[in-house]
């Protein structure tokens, strides 16, 4: 049976639909296989400090900011900043220091400026 204006029959149209569905299924299968292969590749290891709920390290009770920065507890904000910069030059990881030491200094500086009243 042919339809006016169409040069193919209903059977041809159904056949074409089945071919298109088969091609779509093949594309989906190919994408699934490609995703399965990429998921089995080893992931690159990099440190994300916020994964697994890690937070900024909390200071120990013995790490009072005045002891860490080697200043008196009554120091002014300027003295705190000067002491921080002097110690940061030695503790920075680009200059042979460690990240842990730099973190300890950062926490101490933040606490000191917050306690003194300048954030």
GICOR-V673985 format. One record per residue. N is the residue number from 0. D_CENTER is the distance of its C-alpha to the mean C-alpha in Angstrom with 1 decimal. Layout:
# GICOR-V673985
N|D_CENTER  N|D_CENTER
This chain:
# GICOR-V673985
0|62.7  1|61.5  2|60.4  3|61.8  4|59.6  5|57.6  6|58.6  7|57.2  8|58.0  9|56.0  10|55.6  11|54.0  12|51.6  13|50.6  14|50.3  15|48.0  16|45.8  17|45.6  18|44.7  19|41.9  20|40.6  21|40.8  22|38.8  23|36.1  24|35.9  25|35.7  26|32.8  27|31.0  28|31.8  29|30.6  30|27.2  31|27.0  32|27.9  33|25.5  34|22.6  35|23.9  36|24.1  37|20.5  38|19.2  39|21.4  40|20.0  41|18.1  42|14.3  43|12.9  44|12.0  45|9.2  46|8.2  47|5.2  48|7.5  49|6.9  50|7.5  51|11.3  52|12.0  53|11.8  54|12.9  55|14.3  56|17.2  57|20.4  58|23.4  59|26.3  60|29.7  61|31.1  62|28.4  63|30.2  64|29.0  65|32.5  66|32.6  67|29.2  68|30.1  69|33.8  70|35.2  71|37.5  72|36.3  73|38.3  74|36.6  75|36.0  76|32.7  77|33.8  78|34.6  79|31.2  80|29.5  81|31.9  82|31.4  83|27.6  84|27.7  85|30.3  86|28.3  87|25.0  88|26.8  89|27.6  90|24.4  91|21.9  92|20.2  93|21.6  94|25.0  95|25.0  96|23.6  97|20.9  98|17.5  99|19.1  100|22.1  101|20.1  102|18.2  103|21.6  104|23.1  105|20.5  106|21.1  107|24.8  108|24.9  109|23.2  110|25.6  111|28.5  112|28.0  113|27.5  114|30.6  115|32.6  116|31.8  117|29.8  118|26.1
